Amino acid sequence: MRHVRIIGVPLDLGAGRRGCDMGPSALRIAGIKQRLQAIGHTVSDADIPVGIPEHLAEQQSSAKYLSEIVRVTQATADEVEETILAGQFPLIIGGDHSVAIGTIAGLAKAYRTQGKKLGVIWVDAHADMNTPGSSPSGNIHGMPLAVNLGIGSPELCSISGDFQKLDPKNVALIGIRNLDIAEQRIVRESGVHAFTMGDIDRIGMAAIMDKVLGFMKEQVDVIHISFDLDGLDPFIAPGVGTPVEGGLTYREAHLLMEMVAASGMMCSMEVVEDNPVLDIRNQTANLAAELIESGFGKVIL
């Protein structure tokens, strides 16, 4: 069993709609701490302080709220690095997906110190590989994976050190189905492994996860799961800011998490983009809590 450190990052500055700053509270209301304790884990809890838009200037329109997001993601990175080096498991709950800039920077720095290779499974409707130059909105939650690959804003790419945080061959995008035109080229040229919803339709989640875990076991030492709840179908997860029809089903999502848990390689997890303002009776947060339980080893039998 693990010591899980929950790190709440109530950030919605990277998103186009307000509300996902309440995501950490929604997951706590869904009982995430108690659920993890019930399956045998020790749990501690912390929050990263975040400014609100009413007190901040947007600054450059191509990367909105850049300076505050740099501050918050650096604080997140420091907390994550400290958690890993203490031998604990960081569970980051957001907040919008720009949180992942800090999460992965902290992981990359800690594992670089330990001489370990990091792999990432990125579950999302979107590729999150825009840059300030390609983004039609300037919303940083559409940029974090590009940043972690060393593409985009220098201020964000240099969080926790001026080095590339991820090797694209050690990244798997799962469930993507809505990409900007310029972003499609970035994804194709990046070298990441990308599995669209069409791929899932054709060969199934189990076959895709067998592929992903197969090359991860050969190439990396540890796996981080970055789970954007808009990767799920909005029928089962309505509380997200950028819903896209045709997403992962309830069982596809649980199977993904169960297979990662069974691999024994998961070192950290983040769950982001829950927006309680748009949810129905905390349905999305409750589902997120169930998926986290599956990732931490809860089984049917």
C-alpha positions, 0 to 999 in steps of 0.5 A, a space after each residue: 500500500 502507498 502513502 498518497 499525497 493529494 495535491 489540489 491545484 484550484 486553477 482555472 486561469 488556463 481555461 476558457 470557462 470559469 469553474 474548474 477551480 472548484 474541481 478539487 473541492 468536488 473530488 473531496 466532496 466525492 470522498 476521494 480521501 476516504 475511498 483511498 483509505 478504504 482500500 488500504 492507502 495512507 492519505 495526506 492532503 494539501 493545496 497550492 494557492 492560486 490567484 483569481 481572474 478578478 485580481 489579475 491581468 490577462 497580459 498577452 492574448 496568445 497565452 492568457 494569465 501567463 505569469 500567474 500560471 508560471 507561478 502556480 505550476 512552479 509551486 506545483 512542480 516543487 510540491 510534486 518533486 518533494 513528494 516523489 523524493 519523500 517516497 510518496 505518491 502524488 495525486 494531483 487534482 485540478 483545476 484545468 489541464 495547465 496544471 500538468 505543466 507543473 506536475 510533469 516538470 516536478 516528476 521529470 526533475 525528481 526522476 532525472 535525479 534518480 536516473 529513472 525514465 518517465 512515461 506518460 499516458 495522456 487521456 483527453 479529448 484534445 491533444 493539448 499540443 497547441 503553442 501561443 503561435 498556433 492556439 486560436 484562443 490563447 488558453 494555456 490548458 490547450 498547451 501543456 503537453 507541447 510545453 512538456 515536450 519543450 515546445 512553446 512558451 519559454 517561461 513555461 518550458 523552463 519550469 523546474 529547469 531548462 530541459 525537455 521534460 518528456 521524450 515523445 516516444 514515451 508519451 501515449 495520447 488516448 481518446 483524442 477526437 477534437 484537434 485544431 488544424 495547426 495542432 494536428 500537424 504538431 501532433 503528427 510531427 512530434 513523435 508521440 503515440 496517438 490513439 484516437 477514438 477511431 482507433 478505440 472503435 476499431 481495435 478496442 481499449 484492451 488492445 490499445 492498452 496492451 500496445 501502450 503498456 508493452 512499449 512503456 515496459 521496454 522504454 520507461 521505469 515509471 508511468 504518470 497518468 494525466 486524465 482530463 475528464 473531457 476524455 470521457 463521453 459527456 453523457 457520463 461526465 457532463 461537468 467539463 468545460 470543453 465537452 466533445 461527443 463520442 468519448 470514452 465509455 464508463 467501462 473503457 475508462 475503468 479498463 484503462 485504469 485497471 490495466 495501468 494498475 495491474 502493470 505496477 508501473 504507475 508512479 503518479 496521477 492527475 485528474 483535471 477539468 472537473 467543472 462543478 458549475 456544469 455538472 449534475 449532482 457531482 456526477 463527474 467528480 463521483 465518476 472521477 473518484 471511482 476511476 482513481 480507485 481503479 487506478 489505485 488497485 480496486 478490483 471487482 473480485 
